Amino acid sequence: MALSGIRELIEPVIEDMGYELVLVEMTGDSSGGQILRVYIDAPGGILLEDCEQVSKQISAILDVEDPIKGEYSLEVSSPGLERPLAKPQHFTRFVGSRVKVLTRTAYLGRRRFTGVLTDAGERSCCVDVDGEVYELPYSDVEKANVVAFETAAPKRRAS
């Protein structure tokens, strides 16, 4: 089953518990296994106990519906400092923040945009990268997240 199908299975339960489903993603681990990551949020933030409760509820659903072939691990967590931006509402909430956006197709020769989120509408967002503003349709956003901290690249010394 595709991630959208898994989302449809678990989102109503998560919302009934008073949380927002931020993102669902499937990744691999170093041993070749699968990890289903579920990010949740709430207005007052998320505690470990919240993640445990949601994990128990959605684990039961996933065990019954069995939407994932093979073995996998389930991880439920808060979005964290570098939270993913997966819905238009997420982008709207973080206008004025520094973000990283990866697009499926190139815009003026680039797919990676790191800058300030200046606007977020129903269908697209605008990111200011060093004074150049790019309008990026949500339908073309592969991945986006808030940038909490950036480290400068080490300066090279002239020899």
RAKARA-V468323 format. One record per residue. N is the residue number from 1. PSI is psi in whole degrees, -180 to 180 (999 if undefined). Layout:
n=N psi=PSI
n=N psi=PSI
This chain:
n=1 psi=141
n=2 psi=160
n=3 psi=-33
n=4 psi=-36
n=5 psi=-39
n=6 psi=-42
n=7 psi=-45
n=8 psi=-33
n=9 psi=-44
n=10 psi=-22
n=11 psi=-45
n=12 psi=-37
n=13 psi=-45
n=14 psi=-43
n=15 psi=-39
n=16 psi=-26
n=17 psi=-4
n=18 psi=15
n=19 psi=165
n=20 psi=134
n=21 psi=113
n=22 psi=-49
n=23 psi=147
n=24 psi=129
n=25 psi=152
n=26 psi=127
n=27 psi=169
n=28 psi=158
n=29 psi=178
n=30 psi=-20
n=31 psi=7
n=32 psi=2
n=33 psi=174
n=34 psi=145
n=35 psi=123
n=36 psi=114
n=37 psi=131
n=38 psi=120
n=39 psi=128
n=40 psi=159
n=41 psi=165
n=42 psi=156
n=43 psi=-37
n=44 psi=5
n=45 psi=178
n=46 psi=137
n=47 psi=166
n=48 psi=-39
n=49 psi=-36
n=50 psi=-46
n=51 psi=-40
n=52 psi=-45
n=53 psi=-46
n=54 psi=-41
n=55 psi=-45
n=56 psi=-45
n=57 psi=-48
n=58 psi=-26
n=59 psi=-41
n=60 psi=-42
n=61 psi=-46
n=62 psi=-34
n=63 psi=-40
n=64 psi=-49
n=65 psi=-28
n=66 psi=58
n=67 psi=-8
n=68 psi=126
n=69 psi=136
n=70 psi=-175
n=71 psi=152
n=72 psi=161
n=73 psi=144
n=74 psi=127
n=75 psi=126
n=76 psi=128
n=77 psi=172
n=78 psi=163
n=79 psi=-22
n=80 psi=-177
n=81 psi=-39
n=82 psi=55
n=83 psi=144
n=84 psi=150
n=85 psi=107
n=86 psi=-18
n=87 psi=155
n=88 psi=-36
n=89 psi=-35
n=90 psi=-44
n=91 psi=-45
n=92 psi=-43
n=93 psi=-30
n=94 psi=21
n=95 psi=134
n=96 psi=-11
n=97 psi=160
n=98 psi=133
n=99 psi=161
n=100 psi=132
n=101 psi=132
n=102 psi=126
n=103 psi=159
n=104 psi=-34
n=105 psi=161
n=106 psi=143
n=107 psi=117
n=108 psi=42
n=109 psi=6
n=110 psi=151
n=111 psi=-17
n=112 psi=128
n=113 psi=119
n=114 psi=117
n=115 psi=-161
n=116 psi=129
n=117 psi=109
n=118 psi=-22
n=119 psi=152
n=120 psi=116
n=121 psi=-162
n=122 psi=-33
n=123 psi=-15
n=124 psi=168
n=125 psi=162
n=126 psi=132
n=127 psi=126
n=128 psi=112
n=129 psi=104
n=130 psi=45
n=131 psi=-9
n=132 psi=122
n=133 psi=129
n=134 psi=130
n=135 psi=121
n=136 psi=117
n=137 psi=138
n=138 psi=-35
n=139 psi=-18
n=140 psi=0
n=141 psi=119
n=142 psi=-42
n=143 psi=141
n=144 psi=146
n=145 psi=160
n=146 psi=143
n=147 psi=113
n=148 psi=-46
n=149 psi=146
n=150 psi=140
n=151 psi=140
n=152 psi=145
n=153 psi=142
n=154 psi=140
n=155 psi=139
n=156 psi=140
n=157 psi=141
n=158 psi=137
n=159 psi=999
